[in-house]
Amino acid sequence: MDVAANFPEECRYVLETLGKVYRYDAEARERQLSPESRLLHHQQYSQPLMDELSRWMEAQFAEHKTESNSGLGKAISYLQRHWTKLTLFLRQPGAPLDNNIAERALKKAILHRKNALFYKTMNGARVGDLFMSLIHTCELNKVNPFEYLTELLRHPAETKACPGEWLPWNYRSTLARVATPLAA
């Protein structure tokens, strides 16, 4: 995107090609394909696009259409250096197309680091770190952090007795088990 103003046609080609790959991935998610089926889906539909993109990048340098020290040349070189990792989704079941999840997590950590400057004590900072970690873990597991933390506060003895059963990804089943005897 940084070089799109200077190389609009070339960047459009790359972005449209990658856009098609992302559409195939969205299609796989909509169809709720297993990791293995998603891999086959990408190999069938995305692999030809990525192969063509790779050939196009090689041709940019081989046919002297792009200088290696230009902005586009540097962007192409970057893609080529990381091609094996960028195309892992074509070889490994369950591999994501990008690392956006990790980048969002890093942004949360950076924001928390800035907020932590205002803690008055080291213990307060530790508690803030704990809550930030719990809240992010809840979000990754599609759990409402406020509801989760509220349930932990409502069940302190049970949480202390079996902490593993009260982790964000399985606290609902534990809560259902705990609530059932009380209702009976």
Secondary structure as the mmCIF struct_conf table of DSSP 4:
data_model
#
loop_
_struct_conf.conf_type_id
_struct_conf.id
_struct_conf.beg_label_comp_id
_struct_conf.beg_label_asym_id
_struct_conf.beg_label_seq_id
_struct_conf.end_label_comp_id
_struct_conf.end_label_asym_id
_struct_conf.end_label_seq_id
TURN_TY1_P TURN_TY1_P1 ASP A 2 ASN A 6
HELX_RH_AL_P HELX_RH_AL_P1 PRO A 8 GLU A 30
TURN_TY1_P TURN_TY1_P2 ARG A 31 GLN A 32
HELX_RH_AL_P HELX_RH_AL_P2 PRO A 35 ALA A 62
TURN_TY1_P TURN_TY1_P3 GLU A 63 HIS A 64
BEND BEND1 LYS A 65 THR A 66
TURN_TY1_P TURN_TY1_P4 SER A 68 ASN A 69
BEND BEND2 SER A 70 SER A 70
HELX_RH_AL_P HELX_RH_AL_P3 GLY A 71 ARG A 81
TURN_TY1_P TURN_TY1_P5 HIS A 82 HIS A 82
HELX_RH_AL_P HELX_RH_AL_P4 TRP A 83 LEU A 86
TURN_TY1_P TURN_TY1_P6 THR A 87 THR A 87
HELX_RH_3T_P HELX_RH_3T_P1 LEU A 88 LEU A 90
TURN_TY1_P TURN_TY1_P7 ARG A 91 ARG A 91
BEND BEND3 GLN A 92 GLN A 92
TURN_TY1_P TURN_TY1_P8 PRO A 93 GLY A 94
BEND BEND4 LEU A 97 ASP A 98
HELX_RH_AL_P HELX_RH_AL_P5 ASN A 100 ALA A 116
TURN_TY1_P TURN_TY1_P9 LEU A 117 PHE A 118
BEND BEND5 LYS A 120 THR A 121
HELX_RH_AL_P HELX_RH_AL_P6 MET A 122 LEU A 140
TURN_TY1_P TURN_TY1_P10 ASN A 141 LYS A 142
HELX_RH_AL_P HELX_RH_AL_P7 PRO A 145 ARG A 154
HELX_RH_AL_P HELX_RH_AL_P8 PRO A 156 ALA A 161
HELX_RH_3T_P HELX_RH_3T_P2 PRO A 163 TRP A 166
BEND BEND6 LEU A 167 LEU A 167
TURN_TY1_P TURN_TY1_P11 PRO A 168 ASN A 170
HELX_RH_AL_P HELX_RH_AL_P9 TYR A 171 ALA A 183
#
